[in-house]
């Protein structure tokens, strides 16, 4: 069943939905998911730079204080540089890794949109609210305007990438809200 609001919200068209019904991603969906993965990998690469800069301070400190003894040098070279450089290296390896394999999945069930509040202070006056879309036994992080697109209690089939839980399309199965 075509629903223009769902198509616009999840950025899919009828050909994407037909591919999803056949148990696979469309070419457009694959390209979008891989582009998102590459964007995340680039961010990890850029975020590794400060860690390498912090690690380089350990090398400088070790040689600047070489008269302080072997303990000083080992502490800065192995401890400081090893920890910060290791974190940077892990981030860099994520940046250099191949895009992950896409895993197609689907779930069908009644929609339940729930809010989850978390508080950042003991007095509980400030906090954030996150919305979760529950369909069947699966949950997805969503934006606030999902209520304008999906009906609470209606039955939908959601097609998504399993590891990232990124929804690629959805369709209404049954609108009976009981």
Helices and strands as residue ranges (DSSP letters): H 4-10, H 14-21, H 27-64, G 66-68, H 70-74, I 75-80, H 81-96, E 104-119, E 127-135, E 138-142, G 144-148, E 155-161, E 166-174
